[in-house]
Amino acid sequence: MSNSYFQFKEFTIHQEACGMKVGTDGVLLGAWAKGGQNMLDIGTGTGLVALMLAQRYRLSRVVGIEIDEASFLQAQRNVADSPFASRVMVVHKALQQFSPDETFDSIVSNPPFFVDALRASGASRCVARHADMLSYADLFAGVTRLLSAEGSFSAIIPADCATAFVAEAYHHGLVPTRRCGIKTSEYKPVKRYLLQFDRKPVYPLTEETAVMMMGNQQSPWYAALTHDFYMR
């Protein structure tokens, strides 16, 4: 997925200016996250997740915010060239400074997740991958400030970051209500978690483990999840 563009069924993602290219994490989140009428994508990058949500929820509005200028401009272009341009807006702003006159009933993020690790090469890639400019605490403070009373926050996070991520959610008054552990293949451990948080607990927690690949083919779960997006 490292080409200068990636073709989906209903839109094209150009990505040459972005630190983080189209990847499986974004596709998983965009296809899995709970939507709503008014949605926010924090750290929109190329605009991929925002456009996926706009495709899935065709009467809704999506706002994507992005701190990196090059990525912001790339996302603007991708949105403008898509069939969903009238319903998707990209804003060049950090979450900490984003203060709209509205709340959102769905917030999503594929957040920076490396806290103590070697820095990625390239400024844009570093912003996208490391939590220095958007800590978990800052992320959840922003989410709780912008999330409507009945809204949901969805994210994808590496398995070894999940405990700290969930703990920060609890600290800000959000509780996990849906969780999907992602294995790249049947006999490997869970690599990622798709997580949904709400203000009120739901019992029992909706939980599953999903496998992406069965041998050299996509699993039925992954094929069904991405059916409306990937070119076959």
N, C-alpha and C positions, 0 to 999 in steps of 0.2 A: 504494500500500500504506500510506496514511497514515490510514486509518479507525481508530476506537477499538477495533475488533476485526477479526480476519482468520479466515475460516472455511476450514479444511482438511477433507479427507474424513472424518477420524476424530477430530478435536479442533478446538477453537477457541482462538485466541490473542487475549486482551484485552491492549491495549498502551498505554492512555491514560496510565499512570504511568511508562512506560519512556522513557529518553532516546533509545534506538535502537529504532525500530519494526521490524516484520517487513520484511525486505528480501531481495533476490535472493541476496546472499552467504550468509545463514544457510540459505536453502532449498538452495542448491547444496551447502554443506558437509554438512547433515543427510542429504541424499540420496546423497552420494558417499563419505563417510568410512567407513573400515573399522571394523567393530564388534567386539564380543566379549561375553563373559559378564558382565564387570564394567567399566562405562564411566564416564568422568568428562568433564563439559562445563565448561570453565573460562570464567567470564564468561557465565553462561547467559542473562542478560538476561530476555526474556519466557518463557524455557523452551522456545523453538521447537526448537532443535537436539536438546535432551534428549528431547523428545517424539517427534521424528522417529526418533531412534535406538531409542527404546522400541517404536515401531510396526514398524520394520524387523526388530528382533531381539527377538522376542516372549517369549523365555525368559530374557532378560538383565535386569540391574539397572543403573540409571543414577543417578548423583549429579551435580547441577548446583550449582556454587558461584557466588555473586554478591556483590560487595562493596557495591553500591548498595542501600540499604534499600528504596526504592520499587520498584525492579526485582525485588528478592528477593520482596517481598510479592506483586507481580503474578505472578511465576513460580509461587509457591506456589498461588495461586488457579487459574492455568491448569492446573497439574498435578492439583490436587484435583478439578477439573471434567472431567478427561479419563478415558478408559477405562484409563489406565496408572498411575493413582495409587498402586497397591500396589507398583509397581516403580521409581518415580522419586522421589527425595528431593532437595529444594533446601536448601542450606546457606548461611546469611548469613555469609560469611567471605572474607577476602582469600586468594589462593593462598599467599602467604608465610606465613600463619598456619594453613593447613589441614594437619593432621597426622593423617590417619586411620590405623587399625591394619591397613591393607590397601594393596595396589597395584592398579593397573588395567591390563587388557590392551588397552584402547582409551581414548585421551584425545583430545578434540577441543577446538578453540577457534577462534572468530572474533575474533581479538585486537584490542586497541587498536593502531593502526598509525601514527598521525601522530606523528613525533618532533620535527620542526622545522616547525611550521605554525601559522597563526592558530588560536586556540582556538575551539571550537564554543560557541555560546551555550547556557546552561543547564548546571547542574552535572552532572546525570545524563548528558546527551549528551557532555559533555566527558570524563567518566570512561570512557564507552563507546568514544570515538573516539581518545583520545590516550594515549600510552604512558607518561605521567608516573608513574602509580600502578602500572603493570605494564610494565616495560621488557622488551625482548626477552630480555635476560639473566635477569631474574627469571622470566619465563615458562618459558624452557628449563631453568633451575635447578629450578623446580617440577615440570616434566614429567619430567626425568630422575630426580628423587627419588620420584615417584609411579608411574612406568611400570614394569610388570613386565618381566622379562628378555626375553620374546618379544613384548612389546606394541608397539603402533603409535600414533604421534601424528599427527593430521590437522588441517590448518588451511587457511584461505583468506586470501590476502594480496594487496594491490594489486601489479601488475607492477613498479612502480618501487620497491617495498619488498622485493622478493623476494631480491635479492642479499644485502642486509644480514641478512635473516631466515635464509637458508640458512647464511650464514657463522656466525651465532650458534649455529645447530644443531650444526654441526661442532665448534665450540668446546666444546660440552657433550656431545660423544660420540654425537650422533645424525646419521644420514646420510639423504639423500633416497632413497626407493625407488620412489616413484610421483609423477608430476607431470602435471597437466592444465592447459594454458593456455586461458583462457576469452575468446572474442571475443563481443561483443554482436551483431555482424553479420559477414558473410563478408569484407567488404573493410576492416574496421577492425583495428587492432593488438590484440594480447592485452591485456586490461584487468586480469584477475585470474589468480592461480594457485591451484589446489587442490594441496596438497602433503601427502605422507605421509612420515613419518620413522620409522626403526627403528634399533635399536642395531647391527645388522649390515647391511653393504651387500648389495644384490641386483644381479646383473648379468644382462642389461642392465637399466638403469633403465626402468621402465614409463612411457612418455611419450606424450602425445597433445595435440592442439589441438582444441578443440570450439567450435562456433558455436551461440549461443543462438537467434537469430532468422534466418529466411530470408524476406526481405521483411517482410510483416505477420504472418507465422505463426511459431510456435515451430518450431525445427528438429527433425527426427526424434530427434536425440540428447537435446535438452532435454526434449522431450515424453515420451520413454521414461524418462528419469531421474526426472522429477517426477510420473509417471503416478499413483502411489499416494497422492499428497498433494494436488495441486491439484484443486479443483472444476472440472469442464469444462462 
